[in-house]
Amino acid sequence: MNILDENILESQRQLLLRWKISFRQIGYEVGRKGMSDEEIIPLLLALRQPTFFSMDSDFFKRELCHSRYGLVYLDVDDLEAAFFIRRLISHHTFDTYAKRLGRVMRVSAAGIDVWRLHSKQVERLYWTD
């Protein structure tokens, strides 16, 4: 299940809908508006295989790795969020929920930085297209 932070713009939400990418967004279909970062993690733990997408850099921390969810910090322009969400979930390394669980990722135009559960250093993957 793809979960969008409430900081993802409506225009990006509409693009994802147009591309038939399923998601729920904080404050709309799940959770409530104004949830704090500390409230989001317990919410994710209550959901089935969630991948959480946010524009908030606070979610790119090694200690947030957990086997029951994936976190994605979108380090891109606000108007590029949908494009990079689609790009990540189409990437052969992360094209299923199971492949995203236990990871904390930073997605940027340069590539994907990944903390894996129990890893001691961040891994860098490059876009191949």
Secondary structure, 3 states (H helix, E strand, C coil): CEEECCCCCHHHHHHHHHCCCCCEEECCCECCCCCCHHHHHHHHHHCCCCEEEECCHHHCCHHHCECCEEEEEECCCHHHHHHHHHHHHHCCCCCCHHHHCCEEEEEECCEEEEEECCCCCCEEECCCC
